[in-house]
Amino acid sequence: MNTYLWNTDQTFTSTTDGNMVNVYIPGHLIISSGVTVTVSNRCKGLYLQVAGNMYVNGTISMSARGASSAGNNIGIEVFSNKNTITVDDPNWASLSAVRKIPAAGAAGGVGCKAFATNGETQKIAGGNGSAGVNGQTGGGAAGTAYASSYKKSDSWNTCRAGVYGGAAGTSYSGGSGSGGAECSSGANGGDYMVWGTAGAINGGAGGNAAIYEQYNQFATGGAGNPAGISYGSATQNGTGGLLIVVTIGFLYISASGSIVSHGVGGGEKTGQLLWNTEGKGGGSGGGSVNVLTAAYSNNGSVAANGGGTGTSVGGAGSARINTLRA
């Protein structure tokens, strides 16, 4: 059996939101340290199957490569010498759990509202995305709402800011995040309200940010395909995608090796003064990482983290490694 060495980055050609990319190695495979294996454009997944042993010293990734597409029930069917991916097959329900990726991912985070009057300030983070289980992707997070009241013309204004929820994931994508919102002042006393928009379903666009502009506020869009409109720091595009790795032989993941599909954060910018603190957009959900092998040793990372840190974080997707005999 031949041995194949990847000692430079491997970026397999994919069509935006197009079909899964299938890569078959008819032998052993070594991925060198520092090498990244991924696809060129977001798509419905990367399926890497190795007929022999595989040694992962670099990174296999579908981070920020989730597709904007409705989900399907994905199955990994067993044949004598090669596994096959099926879509909405009638036998899907009878497959073992480790061979199934559900069409629906985890739920998105819940939206919220902030309210301020008479000199008050309120900042409320929307809900984080829910974590995926049993092959699910993670849900998108809701953004953060920020409201701050100031006196104008001897009268206090009232500010309200609201954010909608993040979107649920699908089999091909973690959920998109909703846009953040900030309302900080008004030219005169009055009642002002702004709303960020929701993350689009099926791994679509992140929600747009919203501001009431007076004192250089900043608010960022939710992560998605593409990211929502931001006022301040730009939000990255992307959601976690579907990644399937099957090794007929032994799988070794070294300390420098990783098999991952992460979401991205909603972006955040902090100004010089308190009232410049932004309404942060929601992060996108992590993808679905599915590794099947005859036997393995994992000293590295198999993960599908949700995007962002602190608050408004996308939900983690599923990241699992199982033996082919499970």
N, C-alpha and C positions, 0 to 999 in steps of 0.2 A: 504494500500500500504506500503510495507517494505521500511525502510531507510537503505542505505548502507554508511558506513563510511570508507574512505581511509585516514588513518593516518600514512602510510608509503609510500615511493616511489612506483609507479606503472609503471613498464617497460614491455610493452606488446611485446611478441615475434614477430619478423618480419624477412623476408628473404631479403637479400640485393638486392635492385632494384625490389623486388617482389610486390605482390598485396597489395592493401590497407588493413589495419587492421581495422576490424569492432568490436566495443565494444558496447553492448546493456545492459543497466541497467533497469530492470523491476520495478522501484520504484524511490524513492528520492535518491539523492547522495550528500554527504558532502565530500569535499576535504579539508583536514586540512592545516593550514598555514605551509609552509616549505616543503610540499610534491610536488614532480614533477611527472607528468604523461606524458609518452612519449613512444617511440618504441625502440627496441633493436638495430636495424640496419636501415639504410636509406631505404625508400620504397616509394610506390606510395600514401601514405597518412595515416592519422589516422582519423577514423570516430567514434565519441563518441555520442551516442544517449541515452538520459535519459527520461524514461516514465513519471516521476513526476517532482518535483522541483530539482534544482541543486544549491549548495552553493559552490562557488569557493574561497577558502582562500589561496590555493597554486598556482601551475603553471601547465597548460596544454601546452605542447610544441612540435612543430615539427622543432625547430631551428636546423640547420645543419643536417637535416634528409631528404632533398630532394633526389629524385631518379634520377639516370642516365637512362633516358628513353624518347623516343619520347612522345609527349603529346597527349591527347585525350580531346574531349569535354565532361566534366563531368556535370551531372545533378543531382539535388536532387528532386526526384519524391514524390508526396504527396499521401499517402494512408490513410485509415480510422483511423488507430491507430499507424502507424509506417511509417517513411519515408525510401525510398530506393535510393541507388546511382546507376545511370546508366552511361554507357560509350558509346559515339557516338550513342546515341539513335536517331532515325529519328524525334522524337518529341522535341529534345533539343532546337531547335530555338524558339519554342513556349513557353518555360518556362519563368517565370518572371526573370528579371535580377539578383535578389538576390539568385536565385536557380541555377545559371549557373557559371561554371568555364571554361573559354576558353582553348582550346588546346595550343594556342600560348601565351606566356607571353610577357612582355615588351622588348624593344630592348636593346642591350648591348651598352656600351659607345664606343666612337670613338677613334681610336689609334692616335699616334702622333710621332714626331721625334724631337730630340735635336741635335744641331750642335755647335761645339766649335773649334776655331782656334786662333792662335796668343795670347795665354794666356787667352782666354775667358772661361767662365763657363756658362752652360745653363741647367736648369732643367724645364721640361714641364710635367705637369700631363695630362694623358689621360682622356677622358671623363668619368663622372660618369654614372652608369647604369640608364636607364629610369625607372620611377615609374610605377607600374602596376595599372590598373583601372578596375572596374567592375569584380573582381575576378581574374585578372591576377597576376602572380608572377612578381617580379622585374628583370630587366636585369643586367648582370654582368658588372663590371667596367673595363675599360682599365687601364693598369699599368702606371707607371711614367718612363719617359726617362731622363737620366742624362748624360751630356757630359762635359768634362773638358780637356783643352789643356795645355801641358807643353813643355818646351824647352828641347830637347835632342840633344847632339852633335852639339850645335850652330844652331839648326834649330827647328822650332816649329812643333809639330805634329798636325794633325787635327783629332778630334774625333766626331763620329756620333753614336747616339743611337736611336733605334726606338722600338715602341711597337705596336702590333696589337690591334684590338678592343675586347671588352668583348662579350660574347655570350648572345643571347636572352634567356628569360625564357621559360618554358613549364608549362603545368597544374600541373606537379608533382615536379617542381624544379625551383628555381630562377636561373638565368644565371650564368655561371662560369666566373671568371675574367681572364684577360690576364696577362702574366708575365712582370715584370719590366725589365729595361735594363740600364746598366751603362758602359760607355767607358771613362776612366780617363787618360790614358797615353799610350805611346809606348816606346819600348826600344831605338828606334832611331826616327828621324824625319820621318813622313809618314802619311798616311791616313788610319784610322781604323774605322770599323763599326761593331756594334753588334745589334741584334734584339731579343727581347723576343718573345715567341710564343703566338698564340691566345688561348683564352679559347675555349674548345671543345663544340660543340652543344649538345642540349638535356641533360643539367645538367651533362656533362662529366667532364673530367679532367681540372683543371686550367692550364693556360699557364705556360711554363717554363721561368725562369729568364735567362738573358744573361749578361755576363761581359767580358770586356777586362782586364785581370788581370795584374796589375803592382804595385799598391799602396793599396792593401787590400780593394778593393771596396766591397760593399755589395749590393745585389739585391735579391728580393724575388719573388717567384712564385705566380700566381694568385690562389685565393680560388676556389675549385671545388671538384669533386669526382673522384680521390683524388686531393689534392692541387698540384700545379706545383713545379718543382725543384727550390730550393732556394740556394743562396750563402749568408750565414749570418743567421738571424733569420728564423726559419721554419714557414711556413704558415699552418694554421689549415685546416683540411679537412671539406668539407660540403657546402651545399646550403640550403636556406629556402625551406621547403616542404609544402605539402597540408594538411590542418587541417580543419575538418568540425565538428562542435559541434551543436547538435540539442537537445533542451529541450522542451518537450511537455508542461510542466508547467512553473513555474516562475524561472528565472535565477537571482542569486545574485552574483556579483563579488565584494568582499570586497577590502579595500585599499591594502591588501597584496596579492590579487589575480591577476592572469594574464593568458591570452590565447594568445600565441605568436608563431611566426615562423620566426626567424631572419636568415639572411645570416651571413657569417663570413668575417673578414677582410683579406687583402692580406699580412699582416705582414710588419714590418718596423724595421730596425736597423740603428742607427746613430753612426758612428765612432767618434773618438776623434778629427779628423781634418776635415776641410771643404770638402776635396776631398774624404773622406770616406763616405759621405752621399750616401745612396743607391738609386737605382731605385726600387720603391715600386710596388709590385704586386697589381692587381685589386681585390676588394672585390666581393663576390658573392651576388646575388640578394636575397631579402626577399621572403618569400613564400606567400601562399594564405590562409588567415584565414577567415572562413565563419561561423558565428554564427547565428542560427535561434532559436527563442524562442517565447512563447506565450506572455510574458511580462518580463521586466528586470530592474535591477538597477545596474549600472556599476560605481563603485568607484575605480576600479583598472585600468588594462591596457589590451587592445586588439590591438595587433600591429604585424607588419611584416617588421621590419627595414632591410635595406640593410647593408651588412657587411663593416666595416672599419670606419675610422674617417678622417676628413680633406679633403684629395684628394683621387682620385681613389676609390670612395665609391660605393658599389653596390646599385642598385635602390631599393626603398621600394616596397614591394608587397602590395596587397590589404588586408585590415583588416577591416571587416565590421560586424556589428551586426544589425539584423533586426527582426521584429516580424514575426511570421509564417503567419499572415494575410496580410502581405505586398504583 
